[in-house]
Amino acid sequence: MHVTTHVPSVPQIANDDAVDPGLRQVIDRAKVTKSPPPAWYRTMGQNPEVAKAFAGYWDMLHRGGTVSHEIKELARIQIAQMVGCEFCARQTSPLAASITEEQKMSCALPNWEHPDPRTRAALHYARTLTLDDGRDTEVYAELKKFYSYAEIIELSAFFCLTAGGNQMAKSWSIEPHGEAPAIPENAMSIHGSAERQSALKSSHLA
C-alpha cells in the first residue's frame, strides 16, 4: 500500500536547531498558549528574528490589550474558517475555555449569531474585514456602541494579523490534514459561497 508523505512548502526546524535562546523561549511558550502551536514557530524559526518579533506582536494583540481574550479567540477561529486554514481552525487557546464546541463549529456559518451583543459586534466586524474591505456602515455603527476607537484599532490589527497568518500557514502547508475537518461545510469563505466552492472543487477534479 502506497503511503503519501506530507512535504511542507517550508519545513519546520528541529528543536535542536533553535540555538537562539529567544526563539527557544517562543517555542516553549507556544506549548502552553497553543494558539498558535509550536509547529508555527518552528516553521517561522527559519528566520528567528521574524519569529520573535511576530510572537511579541501576536501576544500583545491576542492575549493583551483591553478587549476580552475570549472575543478575540472566537473571532480568530471564525477568520480561520473563512480563510479556509485547517491548521489554524484546529487550534484552541486554553485561556478561552468558555468558548463551547458549538460556538467553534458555528461561528462562521452565515446565519449564526452570538447571544452576547458585544461579542456579536466584534464577530460582525471580523467578517466584513475578512470577506470585504471593512467599511460597512452598519457594522461600524454597531461596533461603536461597545468599543472605543482604541479598541477598534486593537481589533482591526488582530483580525488582519490573523487573516494574514492564516494565509501564510496555508501557503507553508505546515501539517497534513488527515483528521476530521475543523471547518463546517457551509462556512462563509473568502472563496465565495458554498455553491461556488463546490463548483471549484468539481472543476479541479475534472
ABEGO torsion letter per residue (X at the ends): XBBBBBBBABBBBBAAABABAAAAAAAAAAAAAGOBBAAAAAAAAABAAAAAAAAAAAAAAAABEABBAAAAAAAAAAAAAAAGBAAAAABBBAABAABBAAAAAAAABAABBBABAAAAAAAAAAAAAAABAGABAAAAAAAAAABBAAAAAAAAAAAAAAAAAAAAAAAAGABBBABBBABBAABBBAAEBAAAAAAAAAAAAX
